[in-house]
Amino acid sequence: MSSAALRLTRRQALATAAVGAAGAAGLRVLAVHLSGGSATTVSAAGPMGAWASPLGDGRALAAHLLRRAGFAASAADLDHATSMSYDDLVDQVVSQRPDVPAAPADPVRYTAVSAWWYRHMA
């Protein structure tokens, strides 16, 4: 088979995707109809799901925010964050200004620049 015979135009690809989506929707409607109209969906985080969110605890939620917003948090930082309301914690994290270290003494040396960058990131 030549490669020209396997090429699809954009219109053909979009039509194929539309037919697939319509077929999936039709199967869903048929499943709802056959089940008597009571279509229950089980969410992974729902009451009948198999997964419970680990962020239900205030300490876990604060730890998650500190991990996502920075590199790490000490136990003291986490204790302080847990004592705050979540809205206040978010405001504090968002409004922090970085401490920019002084520029490297030798901006041409890789080790000096990388050490400066790590200090800046920390």
Secondary structure, DSSP 8 states (H G I E B T S, - for coil): --GGGG---HHHHHHHHHHHHHHHHHHHHHHHHHTTT------TTSTTSS---GGGSHHHHHHHHHHHHSS---HHHHHHHHHS-HHHHHHHHHH---------S-TT-HHHHHHHHHHHH-
